[in-house]
Amino acid sequence: MATGGYVYILASKSGVLYTGVTSRLARRTIEHRQKMIEGFTSRYNVLRLVYWQRYEDIRGAIAREKQIKGWSRAKKIALIESRNPGWKDMAEGYFPIKKD
């Protein structure tokens, strides 16, 4: 039986974007912010949560992630700004960012 999930977009201060999917947004946000997993987000400091959307079924979140990843940068930016016009870190104050 599938459970709910989230599609999310992270951004770096320089504007690099990352789109991901998870069943546990809080845990995954902490993993990114603490650079617990080596890879793209830790290498490019893509740590700020700028967009997220919840789905009742993880399969819906996975399908949406694939859709967003196929979009142009401009379309991704429009999506972020539709819910978060100031590009505020939606997790600020909830989850710490690892200081290098």
Sequence and secondary structure as in RCSB ss.txt:
>XXXX:A:sequence
MATGGYVYILASKSGVLYTGVTSRLARRTIEHRQKMIEGFTSRYNVLRLVYWQRYEDIRGAIAREKQIKGWSRAK
KIALIESRNPGWKDMAEGYFPIKKD
>XXXX:A:secstr
    EEEEEEE TT  EEEEEES HHHHHHHHHTT S SHHHHTT  EEEEEEEESSHHHHHHHHHHHHTS HHH
HHHHHHHH TT   TTTTTS     
